[in-house]
Amino acid sequence: MSRTAVIAAGGVVAGLILIPIIGFLPALLVLIGVPVIAYLMLDPSQRRRLRRVARKEIGR
């Protein structure tokens, strides 16, 4: 499996574990909110680099 697929699978597993513990909506907010906050914490140059790398992977 590619690195991206492993990360996605880990996110699904984390979501399934969180749902019975804290409920569906809070678990969904955690799964969506954490990556968004991490992205917003990047410097503008790091964001540009991340977008460029993502575009290259999509274009393959």
NORSULBEL-V572077 format. One record per pair of residues at least 6 apart in sequence whose ideal C-beta (glycine too) atoms are under 7 Angstrom apart, sorted by the first residue. I is the first residue (numbers start at 0). J is the second residue. Records with the same first field share a line. If there is no record, write none. Layout:
# NORSULBEL-V572077
I=J, J
This chain:
# NORSULBEL-V572077
10=30
13=30
14=26, 30
17=26, 29
18=26
41=49
